[in-house]
């Protein structure tokens, strides 16, 4: 059952995100102004993000990272919401769900531009196919045969995918550095503060009586469900499931969005849209398969012995472990050690990873004063590309704060 839980989490969060497209199309702009929905949903998500503080002590954020988190909030919180909501208020939910699947292609292109990855023939083929399909879907919005589509709405969804890709590449290290609840709290509280001044007017002038009569469930759903809870589920799943597996689950979104939209009579599926969607799917699959099919193998590296003192158990302690250059597809193992500099026995209670690709192998036996416990950090590079930064948090008995290992 434990093995199924991450997959169930991925299934649920992708189903919830798939329902976004038709429900946004129902509510926007007929009952709620897009900017009102942006602001109200961000405020609701910000309130949800504060709930973990009831049982979880607030994590300290470095001063230098606060500006980065605000920048990330502007990108993924405000701009992404603005683009997707204005886009879906103008265009077809089917087009929107298909265009949004090109995110892995944009991540690849941006990673290559920043020197974090490199092109191969298979990647170039996948990128060209996927982008050609996306451009075709966008331009189909100008066709008179696509009554529910709109060119500018499709362009907005394309920009939404671009913003998501920039966030995933540019802020990858920042996301891995802190707990997901900490990151989401900073992101959505800052985004709500930025968006509310622009949305308060449209919120006040919304026709709440009409919403209650005709669109109560879709409005409440898009206000409260699709942002915070699915993000927690996704990050829970990524602790044990590889990113490539997670990417495969995203294909459920356009399939379910199309089924729901057609079933509710919101849109009609056109044959040319099916062809363009298949072209995108093939392109994305080639890029993902290229990441999975690279050279595989196992290598072992030697790491440092980290001293754990009584003082360090109650302060922020960190160390860095470097694997160096690895090939995508191989599993690497870095051996290190924890030396007990306390006056009493020490036990590794548990470890937490920012990603399922990284794990700590250790023995739960007590470490006597002066002794060293040999541990190993295991890193699976399947589906990984470019410069990578992961965080392992190691909790010791009697310690108030974990040891952070930056991998």
ABEGO torsion letter per residue (X at the ends): XAAAAAAAAAAAAAAAAAAAAAAAAAAOAAABBAAAAAAAAAAAAAAAAAAAAAABBBBBBBAAAAAAAAAAAAAAAAAAAAAAAAAAAABBAAAAAAAAAAAAAAAAAAAAAAGABBBBAAAAAAAAAAAAAAAAAAAAAABAABAABBAAAAAAAAAAAAAAAAAAAAAAAAAAABBAAAAAAAAAAAAAAAAAAAAAAAAAABBAAAAAAAAAAAAAAAAAAAAAAAAAAAAAAAAABBAAAAAAAAAAAAAAAAAAAAAAGABBBBAAAAAAAAAAAAAAAAAAAAAAABBBEBBBBBBBBBBBBAAAAABBBBBBBBAEBBBBGBBBBBBBBBBBABABBBBBABBBBABAABBBBBBABBBBBGBBBBBBBBBBABGBBEBBBBBBBBBBBGBABBBBBBX
